[in-house]
Amino acid sequence: KRGLNVSVIHPSGVIGPGDRYHKNHMIRTIRAIKSGLITMGIKGGYDFVDSRDVAEGILECEENGKPGECYILNGHYISILDIVNIVRENAGKRLTRFEVPFFLAKAFAPLAEKLTTLFSRKAPIFTPYSVYTLQSNSIFSHEKALRDFGYRPRSIAETVIASL
């Protein structure tokens, strides 16, 4: 009764338009797919949420969330292959079915990270941690946020295309 009137928001992997400084790992990946640098998927995926949905969810939580509650603001789980094909389709390119198996991605990731670090000024996209994350338990539920304040994320395809 006398505590802080606070709710806590836990967003999943945040992506979306407006990353002018190219700091977001997944946005850089999406743009590498668009440029043709990445042409295939890696076995695995993640639950991504649009940054605009997170912003709207925070405002809705402020108005209608319950004090002392935690809310997950996620979007949708999507495989990396599906992201590759959304970007390729949007660019008018042929879709791909090729997906690097997890064991190969895991074996190659340390070398790829090292080579990128040595020969590029850009932060590496393909790292042991990014490969690990794609195989992690990353299926979340925004059921509580939907129930308490009507949170409804937009489609992940819309988010990926807006991130280009």
NUFI-453396 format. One record per residue (C-alpha): residue in three letters; z, y, x. Coordinates in pm, whole numbers. Layout:
<rs>
[r "ALA", [Z, Y, X]]
...
</rs>
This chain:
<rs>
[r "LYS", [0, 0, 0]]
[r "ARG", [74, 242, 280]]
[r "GLY", [-189, 119, 528]]
[r "LEU", [-518, 273, 621]]
[r "ASN", [-786, 291, 355]]
[r "VAL", [-1038, 109, 576]]
[r "SER", [-1308, -152, 531]]
[r "VAL", [-1479, -316, 828]]
[r "ILE", [-1855, -372, 850]]
[r "HIS", [-2001, -656, 1060]]
[r "PRO", [-2381, -622, 1088]]
[r "SER", [-2590, -911, 1216]]
[r "GLY", [-2874, -846, 1466]]
[r "VAL", [-2983, -490, 1388]]
[r "ILE", [-3353, -401, 1408]]
[r "GLY", [-3568, -142, 1237]]
[r "PRO", [-3768, 175, 1283]]
[r "GLY", [-3657, 473, 1486]]
[r "ASP", [-3571, 319, 1824]]
[r "ARG", [-3731, 596, 2029]]
[r "TYR", [-3567, 494, 2355]]
[r "HIS", [-3666, 125, 2340]]
[r "LYS", [-3310, 5, 2402]]
[r "ASN", [-3291, -262, 2132]]
[r "HIS", [-3373, -603, 2279]]
[r "MET", [-3547, -738, 1970]]
[r "ILE", [-3747, -419, 1911]]
[r "ARG", [-3877, -447, 2268]]
[r "THR", [-3966, -810, 2194]]
[r "ILE", [-4154, -713, 1877]]
[r "ARG", [-4348, -447, 2068]]
[r "ALA", [-4427, -697, 2345]]
[r "ILE", [-4570, -928, 2080]]
[r "LYS", [-4780, -641, 1941]]
[r "SER", [-4916, -555, 2286]]
[r "GLY", [-5012, -918, 2350]]
[r "LEU", [-4755, -975, 2624]]
[r "ILE", [-4587, -1240, 2408]]
[r "THR", [-4827, -1471, 2223]]
[r "MET", [-4607, -1762, 2114]]
[r "GLY", [-4266, -1834, 1973]]
[r "ILE", [-3958, -1996, 2120]]
[r "LYS", [-3785, -2263, 1916]]
[r "GLY", [-3502, -2087, 1735]]
[r "GLY", [-3431, -1770, 1545]]
[r "TYR", [-3163, -1529, 1432]]
[r "ASP", [-3035, -1344, 1126]]
[r "PHE", [-3163, -987, 1158]]
[r "VAL", [-3084, -687, 940]]
[r "ASP", [-3273, -361, 897]]
[r "SER", [-3092, -58, 1041]]
[r "ARG", [-3167, 130, 719]]
[r "ASP", [-2992, -143, 518]]
[r "VAL", [-2688, -119, 745]]
[r "ALA", [-2674, 259, 696]]
[r "GLU", [-2704, 222, 318]]
[r "GLY", [-2448, -60, 320]]
[r "ILE", [-2196, 154, 507]]
[r "LEU", [-2234, 434, 252]]
[r "GLU", [-2201, 190, -39]]
[r "CYS", [-1896, 30, 123]]
[r "GLU", [-1737, 372, 164]]
[r "GLU", [-1782, 435, -208]]
[r "ASN", [-1716, 90, -354]]
[r "GLY", [-1576, -138, -83]]
[r "LYS", [-1222, -269, -106]]
[r "PRO", [-968, -137, 147]]
[r "GLY", [-867, -394, 407]]
[r "GLU", [-1177, -608, 352]]
[r "CYS", [-1442, -710, 605]]
[r "TYR", [-1806, -722, 502]]
[r "ILE", [-2101, -892, 671]]
[r "LEU", [-2420, -690, 641]]
[r "ASN", [-2697, -929, 734]]
[r "GLY", [-3059, -948, 635]]
[r "HIS", [-3239, -1279, 667]]
[r "TYR", [-3263, -1562, 918]]
[r "ILE", [-3611, -1577, 1070]]
[r "SER", [-3761, -1791, 1343]]
[r "ILE", [-3916, -1626, 1646]]
[r "LEU", [-4245, -1798, 1562]]
[r "ASP", [-4239, -1631, 1219]]
[r "ILE", [-4176, -1291, 1382]]
[r "VAL", [-4468, -1350, 1621]]
[r "ASN", [-4695, -1434, 1329]]
[r "ILE", [-4584, -1136, 1117]]
[r "VAL", [-4673, -905, 1406]]
[r "ARG", [-5000, -1087, 1484]]
[r "GLU", [-5108, -1084, 1119]]
[r "ASN", [-5029, -712, 1092]]
[r "ALA", [-5243, -651, 1404]]
[r "GLY", [-5533, -854, 1262]]
[r "LYS", [-5489, -1130, 1521]]
[r "ARG", [-5508, -1503, 1467]]
[r "LEU", [-5177, -1670, 1383]]
[r "THR", [-5023, -1914, 1628]]
[r "ARG", [-4844, -2242, 1580]]
[r "PHE", [-4737, -2275, 1943]]
[r "GLU", [-4364, -2277, 1993]]
[r "VAL", [-4199, -2332, 2332]]
[r "PRO", [-3937, -2608, 2302]]
[r "PHE", [-3579, -2497, 2356]]
[r "PHE", [-3526, -2712, 2667]]
[r "LEU", [-3828, -2551, 2841]]
[r "ALA", [-3723, -2199, 2741]]
[r "LYS", [-3370, -2268, 2866]]
[r "ALA", [-3499, -2404, 3198]]
[r "PHE", [-3744, -2117, 3257]]
[r "ALA", [-3527, -1825, 3139]]
[r "PRO", [-3328, -1769, 3464]]
[r "LEU", [-3649, -1748, 3668]]
[r "ALA", [-3818, -1519, 3415]]
[r "GLU", [-3517, -1288, 3415]]
[r "LYS", [-3508, -1275, 3795]]
[r "LEU", [-3883, -1210, 3828]]
[r "THR", [-3874, -933, 3568]]
[r "THR", [-3579, -773, 3745]]
[r "LEU", [-3758, -788, 4081]]
[r "PHE", [-4103, -671, 3975]]
[r "SER", [-4051, -442, 3677]]
[r "ARG", [-3854, -132, 3597]]
[r "LYS", [-3798, -259, 3245]]
[r "ALA", [-3501, -464, 3133]]
[r "PRO", [-3595, -831, 3091]]
[r "ILE", [-3665, -963, 2742]]
[r "PHE", [-3659, -1332, 2824]]
[r "THR", [-3308, -1412, 2953]]
[r "PRO", [-3073, -1711, 2946]]
[r "TYR", [-2855, -1525, 2697]]
[r "SER", [-3145, -1444, 2463]]
[r "VAL", [-3250, -1811, 2463]]
[r "TYR", [-2890, -1920, 2400]]
[r "THR", [-2862, -1675, 2110]]
[r "LEU", [-3172, -1816, 1942]]
[r "GLN", [-2997, -2153, 1919]]
[r "SER", [-2658, -2019, 1811]]
[r "ASN", [-2509, -2048, 1464]]
[r "SER", [-2658, -1730, 1326]]
[r "ILE", [-2690, -1786, 955]]
[r "PHE", [-2463, -1536, 785]]
[r "SER", [-2389, -1445, 424]]
[r "HIS", [-2368, -1100, 266]]
[r "GLU", [-2243, -1252, -62]]
[r "LYS", [-1918, -1054, -52]]
[r "ALA", [-2099, -723, 9]]
[r "LEU", [-2338, -805, -276]]
[r "ARG", [-2048, -879, -509]]
[r "ASP", [-1831, -580, -414]]
[r "PHE", [-2089, -304, -376]]
[r "GLY", [-2434, -437, -457]]
[r "TYR", [-2568, -475, -102]]
[r "ARG", [-2925, -610, -104]]
[r "PRO", [-3125, -613, 221]]
[r "ARG", [-3502, -559, 220]]
[r "SER", [-3744, -831, 332]]
[r "ILE", [-3746, -919, 699]]
[r "ALA", [-4127, -888, 709]]
[r "GLU", [-4097, -524, 596]]
[r "THR", [-3840, -464, 869]]
[r "VAL", [-4049, -625, 1144]]
[r "ILE", [-4359, -425, 1047]]
[r "ALA", [-4160, -99, 1028]]
[r "SER", [-4027, -172, 1378]]
[r "LEU", [-4374, -167, 1533]]
</rs>
